Amino acid sequence: MGQEKILIVCLHDIAPLHEGAVCEIYRRVYALIGKKIVSAVVPDWHHGFPLVSYPHFVRRIERHSGEIILHGYSHKNQRHQGAVYFLTGGADEMSALDKGQVQERLRDGQKILERCFSRKARGFVPPAWQSGTLTREILARHGFEYKVGYTAVEYVKKGARPLNTWSWECDRFGALGFMGTIVGKVLSQWRPHGIPTIVFHPNDLKRGFVRKGLGMIRNFLKQGYRPVTFEEMASVFAGKVGLCQDKCISTTPDSTAPMPKTDAPGAVPHESCGTETGHTKIPQAATYGLA
């Protein structure tokens, strides 16, 4: 099973503000792999778009997702400092938080996901792939089984699996998105055992990188790769992760230590998914009763 060809396709920054672009990317990717898309959801984008207020968007996420993982809480670094903050336009939310604040974001994020989707997330991907003070102990305390980084998916209890990630999002430096192709290629050549992981962001639609990612998915499918979710991959490797240290990133047994450094620094109107108004401004809808 360890030699099986599997492929991960993930869409980050899923939030009501980006509904038009998210729905269009869903439509294109779904046509290739069906309901095997991993949706990385932001519960309250920049503290201004609470997911619980947009049940119509929640239903669209459910229809297209094979798995829903938590992607921070607001995706916003409010400390306004640091190199990653500058490069990502302040997307590195976890970098600005102490451990207590991290726990509050994970707790509140899981609460919103449970209200919206009737279950908590098993996986967490830090905004801008920056973990900050996050530890395995904190992840486990809030129901997470794995954290998705740029170069590995790290399990709370059983080590990690290497990922070869292609991602084109450079935020304020959109023209540098082509570097994502170079980094992904280098990773795949350096670690041929790594699991190919295609990561889309809403900005990729207007910057032209969605077409690039779709072409890569087609090529992997032609080579016999099977799309899976992180949740399915966790089940596949549940009994093997700790036994393949020659191909896996080792992790420290101290659950209170920071997660290993596998992180990398890092609204388009459309009428898909039943969109009628273009989503530049989204009206508030009935909530799920979250206080």
Phi and psi restraints in degrees (value plus and minus 20) as a CYANA .aco file:
   2 GLY   PHI     -84.7   -44.7
   2 GLY   PSI     -42.1    -2.1
   3 GLN   PHI    -113.0   -73.0
   3 GLN   PSI     -20.3    19.7
   4 GLU   PHI     -83.8   -43.8
   4 GLU   PSI     119.1   159.1
   5 LYS   PHI    -102.7   -62.7
   5 LYS   PSI      88.8   128.8
   6 ILE   PHI    -145.9  -105.9
   6 ILE   PSI     133.3   173.3
   7 LEU   PHI    -154.1  -114.1
   7 LEU   PSI     118.2   158.2
   8 ILE   PHI    -130.8   -90.8
   8 ILE   PSI     113.7   153.7
   9 VAL   PHI    -145.3  -105.3
   9 VAL   PSI     101.5   141.5
  10 CYS   PHI    -149.1  -109.1
  10 CYS   PSI     122.4   162.4
  11 LEU   PHI    -136.3   -96.3
  11 LEU   PSI      97.7   137.7
  12 HIS   PHI    -113.3   -73.3
  12 HIS   PSI     150.0   190.0
  13 ASP   PHI      41.4    81.4
  13 ASP   PSI      15.9    55.9
  14 ILE   PHI     -96.9   -56.9
  14 ILE   PSI      93.1   133.1
  15 ALA   PHI    -175.1  -135.1
  15 ALA   PSI     134.7   174.7
  16 PRO   PHI     -74.8   -34.8
  16 PRO   PSI     -54.1   -14.1
  17 LEU   PHI     -77.9   -37.9
  17 LEU   PSI     -51.9   -11.9
  18 HIS   PHI    -122.1   -82.1
  18 HIS   PSI      -0.3    39.7
  19 GLU   PHI     -74.9   -34.9
  19 GLU   PSI     -63.5   -23.5
  20 GLY   PHI     -78.9   -38.9
  20 GLY   PSI     -70.3   -30.3
  21 ALA   PHI     -87.4   -47.4
  21 ALA   PSI     -60.8   -20.8
  22 VAL   PHI     -79.6   -39.6
  22 VAL   PSI     -66.8   -26.8
  23 CYS   PHI     -84.6   -44.6
  23 CYS   PSI     -57.6   -17.6
  24 GLU   PHI     -89.0   -49.0
  24 GLU   PSI     -60.5   -20.5
  25 ILE   PHI     -85.6   -45.6
  25 ILE   PSI     -62.4   -22.4
  26 TYR   PHI     -72.6   -32.6
  26 TYR   PSI     -69.9   -29.9
  27 ARG   PHI     -77.9   -37.9
  27 ARG   PSI     -65.0   -25.0
  28 ARG   PHI     -91.6   -51.6
  28 ARG   PSI     -62.7   -22.7
  29 VAL   PHI     -92.3   -52.3
  29 VAL   PSI     -59.9   -19.9
  30 TYR   PHI     -78.1   -38.1
  30 TYR   PSI     -54.3   -14.3
  31 ALA   PHI     -83.8   -43.8
  31 ALA   PSI     -43.7    -3.7
  32 LEU   PHI    -115.2   -75.2
  32 LEU   PSI     -61.6   -21.6
  33 ILE   PHI    -144.4  -104.4
  33 ILE   PSI     -19.0    21.0
  34 GLY   PHI      46.3    86.3
  34 GLY   PSI    -167.9  -127.9
  35 LYS   PHI    -105.6   -65.6
  35 LYS   PSI      38.9    78.9
  36 LYS   PHI    -141.8  -101.8
  36 LYS   PSI      -3.0    37.0
  37 ILE   PHI    -102.9   -62.9
  37 ILE   PSI     111.6   151.6
  38 VAL   PHI    -110.6   -70.6
  38 VAL   PSI     100.7   140.7
  39 SER   PHI    -122.3   -82.3
  39 SER   PSI      96.3   136.3
  40 ALA   PHI    -114.4   -74.4
  40 ALA   PSI      84.8   124.8
  41 VAL   PHI    -119.4   -79.4
  41 VAL   PSI     115.9   155.9
  42 VAL   PHI    -122.5   -82.5
  42 VAL   PSI      92.9   132.9
  43 PRO   PHI     -82.3   -42.3
  43 PRO   PSI     -52.6   -12.6
  44 ASP   PHI    -168.8  -128.8
  44 ASP   PSI      61.1   101.1
  45 TRP   PHI     -75.7   -35.7
  45 TRP   PSI      98.5   138.5
  46 HIS   PHI      30.8    70.8
  46 HIS   PSI      10.6    50.6
  47 HIS   PHI      38.5    78.5
  47 HIS   PSI       7.3    47.3
  48 GLY   PHI    -152.6  -112.6
  48 GLY   PSI     -26.5    13.5
  49 PHE   PHI    -155.6  -115.6
  49 PHE   PSI      52.2    92.2
  50 PRO   PHI     -85.2   -45.2
  50 PRO   PSI     105.6   145.6
  51 LEU   PHI     -77.9   -37.9
  51 LEU   PSI     -52.6   -12.6
  52 VAL   PHI     -83.1   -43.1
  52 VAL   PSI     -36.8     3.2
  53 SER   PHI    -109.6   -69.6
  53 SER   PSI     -18.6    21.4
  54 TYR   PHI    -150.4  -110.4
  54 TYR   PSI      47.2    87.2
  55 PRO   PHI     -81.5   -41.5
  55 PRO   PSI     -49.3    -9.3
  56 HIS   PHI     -84.7   -44.7
  56 HIS   PSI     -58.1   -18.1
  57 PHE   PHI     -90.7   -50.7
  57 PHE   PSI     -58.2   -18.2
  58 VAL   PHI     -76.9   -36.9
  58 VAL   PSI     -63.4   -23.4
  59 ARG   PHI     -83.5   -43.5
  59 ARG   PSI     -56.4   -16.4
  60 ARG   PHI     -88.4   -48.4
  60 ARG   PSI     -58.4   -18.4
  61 ILE   PHI     -80.5   -40.5
  61 ILE   PSI     -66.8   -26.8
  62 GLU   PHI     -80.5   -40.5
  62 GLU   PSI     -60.7   -20.7
  63 ARG   PHI     -84.7   -44.7
  63 ARG   PSI     -48.5    -8.5
  64 HIS   PHI    -126.4   -86.4
  64 HIS   PSI     -28.9    11.1
  65 SER   PHI    -119.3   -79.3
  65 SER   PSI     115.6   155.6
  66 GLY   PHI    -108.2   -68.2
  66 GLY   PSI     -43.4    -3.4
  67 GLU   PHI    -175.3  -135.3
  67 GLU   PSI     125.2   165.2
  68 ILE   PHI    -138.7   -98.7
  68 ILE   PSI     103.2   143.2
  69 ILE   PHI    -139.2   -99.2
  69 ILE   PSI     139.1   179.1
  70 LEU   PHI    -104.4   -64.4
  70 LEU   PSI     114.4   154.4
  71 HIS   PHI    -142.9  -102.9
  71 HIS   PSI      49.9    89.9
  72 GLY   PHI      54.5    94.5
  72 GLY   PSI    -184.0  -144.0
  73 TYR   PHI    -137.4   -97.4
  73 TYR   PSI     -69.4   -29.4
  74 SER   PHI    -137.7   -97.7
  74 SER   PSI     -34.4     5.6
  75 HIS   PHI      41.8    81.8
  75 HIS   PSI       8.5    48.5
  76 LYS   PHI    -152.7  -112.7
  76 LYS   PSI     104.4   144.4
  77 ASN   PHI    -106.0   -66.0
  77 ASN   PSI      93.7   133.7
  78 GLN   PHI    -115.2   -75.2
  78 GLN   PSI     -15.0    25.0
  79 ARG   PHI    -105.4   -65.4
  79 ARG   PSI     -43.2    -3.2
  80 HIS   PHI      40.3    80.3
  80 HIS   PSI      28.7    68.7
  81 GLN   PHI    -177.4  -137.4
  81 GLN   PSI     139.6   179.6
  82 GLY   PHI      84.9   124.9
  82 GLY   PSI     134.7   174.7
  83 ALA   PHI     -83.8   -43.8
  83 ALA   PSI     -62.3   -22.3
  84 VAL   PHI     -86.7   -46.7
  84 VAL   PSI     -57.1   -17.1
  85 TYR   PHI     -77.2   -37.2
  85 TYR   PSI     -64.9   -24.9
  86 PHE   PHI     -85.7   -45.7
  86 PHE   PSI     -65.8   -25.8
  87 LEU   PHI     -87.9   -47.9
  87 LEU   PSI     -53.3   -13.3
  88 THR   PHI    -123.2   -83.2
  88 THR   PSI     -16.5    23.5
  89 GLY   PHI      49.5    89.5
  89 GLY   PSI      10.9    50.9
  90 GLY   PHI      60.0   100.0
  90 GLY   PSI       6.1    46.1
  91 ALA   PHI    -103.9   -63.9
  91 ALA   PSI     -30.6     9.4
  92 ASP   PHI    -104.9   -64.9
  92 ASP   PSI      50.9    90.9
  93 GLU   PHI     -73.7   -33.7
  93 GLU   PSI     -66.5   -26.5
  94 MET   PHI     -87.1   -47.1
  94 MET   PSI     -44.6    -4.6
  95 SER   PHI     -83.0   -43.0
  95 SER   PSI     -44.6    -4.6
  96 ALA   PHI    -114.2   -74.2
  96 ALA   PSI     -16.8    23.2
  97 LEU   PHI    -134.5   -94.5
  97 LEU   PSI     124.6   164.6
  98 ASP   PHI    -104.7   -64.7
  98 ASP   PSI     158.2   198.2
  99 LYS   PHI     -82.4   -42.4
  99 LYS   PSI     -57.1   -17.1
 100 GLY   PHI     -84.2   -44.2
 100 GLY   PSI     -61.6   -21.6
 101 GLN   PHI     -89.3   -49.3
 101 GLN   PSI     -56.6   -16.6
 102 VAL   PHI     -79.3   -39.3
 102 VAL   PSI     -64.8   -24.8
 103 GLN   PHI     -83.3   -43.3
 103 GLN   PSI     -58.0   -18.0
 104 GLU   PHI     -82.5   -42.5
 104 GLU   PSI     -62.2   -22.2
 105 ARG   PHI     -86.8   -46.8
 105 ARG   PSI     -61.9   -21.9
 106 LEU   PHI     -86.5   -46.5
 106 LEU   PSI     -62.8   -22.8
 107 ARG   PHI     -81.8   -41.8
 107 ARG   PSI     -68.2   -28.2
 108 ASP   PHI     -88.3   -48.3
 108 ASP   PSI     -56.8   -16.8
 109 GLY   PHI     -84.2   -44.2
 109 GLY   PSI     -64.7   -24.7
 110 GLN   PHI     -83.3   -43.3
 110 GLN   PSI     -56.9   -16.9
 111 LYS   PHI     -82.0   -42.0
 111 LYS   PSI     -62.5   -22.5
 112 ILE   PHI     -88.6   -48.6
 112 ILE   PSI     -63.0   -23.0
 113 LEU   PHI     -81.7   -41.7
 113 LEU   PSI     -59.7   -19.7
 114 GLU   PHI     -85.3   -45.3
 114 GLU   PSI     -59.9   -19.9
 115 ARG   PHI     -84.9   -44.9
 115 ARG   PSI     -59.8   -19.8
 116 CYS   PHI    -100.4   -60.4
 116 CYS   PSI     -60.6   -20.6
 117 PHE   PHI    -136.6   -96.6
 117 PHE   PSI     -15.4    24.6
 118 SER   PHI      46.0    86.0
 118 SER   PSI      -1.5    38.5
 119 ARG   PHI    -183.1  -143.1
 119 ARG   PSI     134.2   174.2
 120 LYS   PHI    -104.4   -64.4
 120 LYS   PSI     141.4   181.4
 121 ALA   PHI    -100.1   -60.1
 121 ALA   PSI     124.2   164.2
 122 ARG   PHI    -108.6   -68.6
 122 ARG   PSI     -44.3    -4.3
 123 GLY   PHI    -138.2   -98.2
 123 GLY   PSI     133.7   173.7
 124 PHE   PHI    -153.7  -113.7
 124 PHE   PSI     112.8   152.8
 125 VAL   PHI    -142.0  -102.0
 125 VAL   PSI      97.3   137.3
 126 PRO   PHI     -87.0   -47.0
 126 PRO   PSI     120.7   160.7
 127 PRO   PHI     -75.4   -35.4
 127 PRO   PSI     115.7   155.7
 128 ALA   PHI      39.5    79.5
 128 ALA   PSI      -4.2    35.8
 129 TRP   PHI      39.7    79.7
 129 TRP   PSI       5.9    45.9
 130 GLN   PHI    -125.5   -85.5
 130 GLN   PSI      95.1   135.1
 131 SER   PHI    -101.4   -61.4
 131 SER   PSI     -44.8    -4.8
 132 GLY   PHI      39.6    79.6
 132 GLY   PSI    -148.1  -108.1
 133 THR   PHI    -111.2   -71.2
 133 THR   PSI      -9.5    30.5
 134 LEU   PHI     -82.1   -42.1
 134 LEU   PSI     116.8   156.8
 135 THR   PHI    -147.6  -107.6
 135 THR   PSI     146.3   186.3
 136 ARG   PHI     -80.7   -40.7
 136 ARG   PSI     -60.0   -20.0
 137 GLU   PHI     -79.4   -39.4
 137 GLU   PSI     -63.1   -23.1
 138 ILE   PHI     -85.7   -45.7
 138 ILE   PSI     -63.8   -23.8
 139 LEU   PHI     -77.9   -37.9
 139 LEU   PSI     -70.1   -30.1
 140 ALA   PHI     -81.9   -41.9
 140 ALA   PSI     -58.0   -18.0
 141 ARG   PHI     -81.8   -41.8
 141 ARG   PSI     -46.5    -6.5
 142 HIS   PHI    -129.2   -89.2
 142 HIS   PSI       0.0    40.0
 143 GLY   PHI      67.5   107.5
 143 GLY   PSI     -10.1    29.9
 144 PHE   PHI    -110.2   -70.2
 144 PHE   PSI     122.6   162.6
 145 GLU   PHI    -126.0   -86.0
 145 GLU   PSI     -38.8     1.2
 146 TYR   PHI    -177.4  -137.4
 146 TYR   PSI     133.9   173.9
 147 LYS   PHI    -138.4   -98.4
 147 LYS   PSI     112.5   152.5
 148 VAL   PHI    -116.5   -76.5
 148 VAL   PSI      97.3   137.3
 149 GLY   PHI    -125.8   -85.8
 149 GLY   PSI    -194.9  -154.9
 150 TYR   PHI     -92.7   -52.7
 150 TYR   PSI     -56.9   -16.9
 151 THR   PHI    -133.2   -93.2
 151 THR   PSI     -19.1    20.9
 152 ALA   PHI    -183.7  -143.7
 152 ALA   PSI     133.1   173.1
 153 VAL   PHI    -121.8   -81.8
 153 VAL   PSI     100.8   140.8
 154 GLU   PHI    -126.4   -86.4
 154 GLU   PSI     102.3   142.3
 155 TYR   PHI    -108.1   -68.1
 155 TYR   PSI     122.0   162.0
 156 VAL   PHI     -79.4   -39.4
 156 VAL   PSI     -56.9   -16.9
 157 LYS   PHI    -131.8   -91.8
 157 LYS   PSI     -42.2    -2.2
 158 LYS   PHI    -152.1  -112.1
 158 LYS   PSI      24.7    64.7
 159 GLY   PHI      58.8    98.8
 159 GLY   PSI    -162.3  -122.3
 160 ALA   PHI    -171.6  -131.6
 160 ALA   PSI     142.1   182.1
 161 ARG   PHI    -140.4  -100.4
 161 ARG   PSI     113.9   153.9
 162 PRO   PHI     -93.2   -53.2
 162 PRO   PSI     121.1   161.1
 163 LEU   PHI    -138.2   -98.2
 163 LEU   PSI     119.0   159.0
 164 ASN   PHI    -125.2   -85.2
 164 ASN   PSI      82.0   122.0
 165 THR   PHI    -119.7   -79.7
 165 THR   PSI     113.4   153.4
 166 TRP   PHI    -129.3   -89.3
 166 TRP   PSI      97.5   137.5
 167 SER   PHI    -164.5  -124.5
 167 SER   PSI     115.5   155.5
 168 TRP   PHI    -130.7   -90.7
 168 TRP   PSI     -14.8    25.2
 169 GLU   PHI    -101.1   -61.1
 169 GLU   PSI      98.1   138.1
 170 CYS   PHI    -142.9  -102.9
 170 CYS   PSI      -5.5    34.5
 171 ASP   PHI      31.7    71.7
 171 ASP   PSI    -130.7   -90.7
 172 ARG   PHI     -89.0   -49.0
 172 ARG   PSI     -35.8     4.2
 173 PHE   PHI    -130.4   -90.4
 173 PHE   PSI      38.9    78.9
 174 GLY   PHI     -78.2   -38.2
 174 GLY   PSI     -51.7   -11.7
 175 ALA   PHI     -84.7   -44.7
 175 ALA   PSI     -37.7     2.3
 176 LEU   PHI    -109.3   -69.3
 176 LEU   PSI     -11.8    28.2
 177 GLY   PHI     -77.7   -37.7
 177 GLY   PSI     -47.8    -7.8
 178 PHE   PHI     -79.2   -39.2
 178 PHE   PSI     -41.9    -1.9
 179 MET   PHI     -82.7   -42.7
 179 MET   PSI     -46.1    -6.1
 180 GLY   PHI     -81.1   -41.1
 180 GLY   PSI     -56.2   -16.2
 181 THR   PHI     -87.1   -47.1
 181 THR   PSI     -61.6   -21.6
 182 ILE   PHI     -85.3   -45.3
 182 ILE   PSI     -66.3   -26.3
 183 VAL   PHI     -81.8   -41.8
 183 VAL   PSI     -64.5   -24.5
 184 GLY   PHI     -81.0   -41.0
 184 GLY   PSI     -60.5   -20.5
 185 LYS   PHI     -85.7   -45.7
 185 LYS   PSI     -62.2   -22.2
 186 VAL   PHI     -82.4   -42.4
 186 VAL   PSI     -64.8   -24.8
 187 LEU   PHI     -80.3   -40.3
 187 LEU   PSI     -63.4   -23.4
 188 SER   PHI     -87.5   -47.5
 188 SER   PSI     -51.6   -11.6
 189 GLN   PHI     -97.5   -57.5
 189 GLN   PSI     -55.8   -15.8
 190 TRP   PHI     -93.7   -53.7
 190 TRP   PSI     -55.7   -15.7
 191 ARG   PHI    -153.4  -113.4
 191 ARG   PSI      59.8    99.8
 192 PRO   PHI     -82.1   -42.1
 192 PRO   PSI     -36.5     3.5
 193 HIS   PHI    -103.6   -63.6
 193 HIS   PSI     -28.5    11.5
 194 GLY   PHI     -87.2   -47.2
 194 GLY   PSI     132.3   172.3
 195 ILE   PHI    -107.0   -67.0
 195 ILE   PSI     100.3   140.3
 196 PRO   PHI     -80.2   -40.2
 196 PRO   PSI     110.6   150.6
 197 THR   PHI    -153.9  -113.9
 197 THR   PSI      93.2   133.2
 198 ILE   PHI    -117.9   -77.9
 198 ILE   PSI     100.8   140.8
 199 VAL   PHI    -136.4   -96.4
 199 VAL   PSI      98.8   138.8
 200 PHE   PHI    -119.9   -79.9
 200 PHE   PSI     132.0   172.0
 201 HIS   PHI    -149.2  -109.2
 201 HIS   PSI     134.1   174.1
 202 PRO   PHI     -72.4   -32.4
 202 PRO   PSI     -58.0   -18.0
 203 ASN   PHI     -84.0   -44.0
 203 ASN   PSI     -40.7    -0.7
 204 ASP   PHI     -82.0   -42.0
 204 ASP   PSI     -46.6    -6.6
 205 LEU   PHI     -85.7   -45.7
 205 LEU   PSI     -70.5   -30.5
 206 LYS   PHI     -96.2   -56.2
 206 LYS   PSI     -39.1     0.9
 207 ARG   PHI    -113.5   -73.5
 207 ARG   PSI     -23.4    16.6
 208 GLY   PHI      67.9   107.9
 208 GLY   PSI     -12.5    27.5
 209 PHE   PHI    -108.4   -68.4
 209 PHE   PSI     -32.1     7.9
 210 VAL   PHI     -83.1   -43.1
 210 VAL   PSI     -62.5   -22.5
 211 ARG   PHI     -79.1   -39.1
 211 ARG   PSI     -60.6   -20.6
 212 LYS   PHI     -81.3   -41.3
 212 LYS   PSI     -66.5   -26.5
 213 GLY   PHI     -84.5   -44.5
 213 GLY   PSI     -59.6   -19.6
 214 LEU   PHI     -83.7   -43.7
 214 LEU   PSI     -59.3   -19.3
 215 GLY   PHI     -81.9   -41.9
 215 GLY   PSI     -59.6   -19.6
 216 MET   PHI     -85.6   -45.6
 216 MET   PSI     -60.8   -20.8
 217 ILE   PHI     -80.4   -40.4
 217 ILE   PSI     -65.4   -25.4
 218 ARG   PHI     -78.7   -38.7
 218 ARG   PSI     -62.6   -22.6
 219 ASN   PHI     -84.4   -44.4
 219 ASN   PSI     -62.6   -22.6
 220 PHE   PHI     -84.2   -44.2
 220 PHE   PSI     -60.0   -20.0
 221 LEU   PHI     -83.7   -43.7
 221 LEU   PSI     -59.6   -19.6
 222 LYS   PHI     -84.2   -44.2
 222 LYS   PSI     -50.2   -10.2
 223 GLN   PHI    -102.2   -62.2
 223 GLN   PSI     -18.5    21.5
 224 GLY   PHI      73.9   113.9
 224 GLY   PSI      -7.2    32.8
 225 TYR   PHI     -95.2   -55.2
 225 TYR   PSI     124.3   164.3
 226 ARG   PHI    -131.4   -91.4
 226 ARG   PSI     101.6   141.6
 227 PRO   PHI     -90.4   -50.4
 227 PRO   PSI     113.3   153.3
 228 VAL   PHI    -157.1  -117.1
 228 VAL   PSI     146.0   186.0
 229 THR   PHI    -114.2   -74.2
 229 THR   PSI     147.4   187.4
 230 PHE   PHI     -82.9   -42.9
 230 PHE   PSI     -55.8   -15.8
 231 GLU   PHI     -82.4   -42.4
 231 GLU   PSI     -64.3   -24.3
 232 GLU   PHI     -86.6   -46.6
 232 GLU   PSI     -58.9   -18.9
 233 MET   PHI     -84.5   -44.5
 233 MET   PSI     -57.0   -17.0
 234 ALA   PHI     -81.4   -41.4
 234 ALA   PSI     -58.6   -18.6
 235 SER   PHI     -90.1   -50.1
 235 SER   PSI     -60.3   -20.3
 236 VAL   PHI     -79.1   -39.1
 236 VAL   PSI     -63.8   -23.8
 237 PHE   PHI    -121.4   -81.4
 237 PHE   PSI      -7.9    32.1
 238 ALA   PHI     -73.0   -33.0
 238 ALA   PSI     -60.9   -20.9
 239 GLY   PHI    -116.6   -76.6
 239 GLY   PSI     -16.6    23.4
 240 LYS   PHI    -141.6  -101.6
 240 LYS   PSI     -36.0     4.0
 241 VAL   PHI     -77.2   -37.2
 241 VAL   PSI     -62.6   -22.6
 242 GLY   PHI     -96.7   -56.7
 242 GLY   PSI     -23.5    16.5
 243 LEU   PHI    -127.3   -87.3
 243 LEU   PSI     -18.1    21.9
 244 CYS   PHI    -141.8  -101.8
 244 CYS   PSI      33.9    73.9
 245 GLN   PHI     -86.1   -46.1
 245 GLN   PSI     -39.2     0.8
 246 ASP   PHI     -90.0   -50.0
 246 ASP   PSI     -42.3    -2.3
 247 LYS   PHI    -138.5   -98.5
 247 LYS   PSI     -23.2    16.8
 248 CYS   PHI    -136.3   -96.3
 248 CYS   PSI     132.8   172.8
 249 ILE   PHI     -97.0   -57.0
 249 ILE   PSI     102.8   142.8
 250 SER   PHI     -92.5   -52.5
 250 SER   PSI     133.4   173.4
 251 THR   PHI    -150.6  -110.6
 251 THR   PSI     132.9   172.9
 252 THR   PHI     -94.7   -54.7
 252 THR   PSI     122.0   162.0
 253 PRO   PHI     -93.6   -53.6
 253 PRO   PSI     -28.4    11.6
 254 ASP   PHI     -97.6   -57.6
 254 ASP   PSI      88.1   128.1
 255 SER   PHI     -91.5   -51.5
 255 SER   PSI     -32.0     8.0
 256 THR   PHI    -114.3   -74.3
 256 THR   PSI     -25.5    14.5
 257 ALA   PHI     -98.3   -58.3
 257 ALA   PSI     134.0   174.0
 258 PRO   PHI     -79.2   -39.2
 258 PRO   PSI     132.7   172.7
 259 MET   PHI     -82.0   -42.0
 259 MET   PSI     128.8   168.8
 260 PRO   PHI     -77.3   -37.3
 260 PRO   PSI     132.4   172.4
 261 LYS   PHI    -100.7   -60.7
 261 LYS   PSI      54.2    94.2
 262 THR   PHI    -125.5   -85.5
 262 THR   PSI      -5.6    34.4
 263 ASP   PHI    -105.5   -65.5
 263 ASP   PSI     130.6   170.6
 264 ALA   PHI    -141.1  -101.1
 264 ALA   PSI     118.1   158.1
 265 PRO   PHI     -84.7   -44.7
 265 PRO   PSI     133.1   173.1
 268 VAL   PHI    -109.1   -69.1
 268 VAL   PSI      94.9   134.9
 269 PRO   PHI     -84.2   -44.2
 269 PRO   PSI     119.6   159.6
 270 HIS   PHI    -181.8  -141.8
 270 HIS   PSI     134.5   174.5
 271 GLU   PHI    -122.8   -82.8
 271 GLU   PSI       1.7    41.7
 272 SER   PHI    -100.6   -60.6
 272 SER   PSI     148.8   188.8
 273 CYS   PHI      37.1    77.1
 273 CYS   PSI       9.6    49.6
 274 GLY   PHI      62.7   102.7
 274 GLY   PSI     -11.0    29.0
 275 THR   PHI     -82.5   -42.5
 275 THR   PSI     119.3   159.3
 276 GLU   PHI    -139.3   -99.3
 276 GLU   PSI     -46.8    -6.8
 277 THR   PHI    -139.6   -99.6
 277 THR   PSI     -21.1    18.9
 278 GLY   PHI      72.3   112.3
 278 GLY   PSI     -34.9     5.1
 279 HIS   PHI      50.7    90.7
 279 HIS   PSI      -5.5    34.5
 280 THR   PHI     -84.1   -44.1
 280 THR   PSI     -58.6   -18.6
 281 LYS   PHI    -153.3  -113.3
 281 LYS   PSI     102.9   142.9
 282 ILE   PHI    -124.7   -84.7
 282 ILE   PSI     104.4   144.4
 283 PRO   PHI     -89.0   -49.0
 283 PRO   PSI     127.6   167.6
 284 GLN   PHI     -89.1   -49.1
 284 GLN   PSI     122.8   162.8
 285 ALA   PHI    -142.3  -102.3
 285 ALA   PSI    -197.9  -157.9
 286 ALA   PHI     -79.9   -39.9
 286 ALA   PSI     122.3   162.3
 287 THR   PHI    -114.0   -74.0
 287 THR   PSI     153.8   193.8
 288 TYR   PHI    -113.5   -73.5
 288 TYR   PSI      -7.4    32.6
 289 GLY   PHI      62.6   102.6
 289 GLY   PSI      -1.7    38.3
 290 LEU   PHI     -96.6   -56.6
 290 LEU   PSI     108.7   148.7
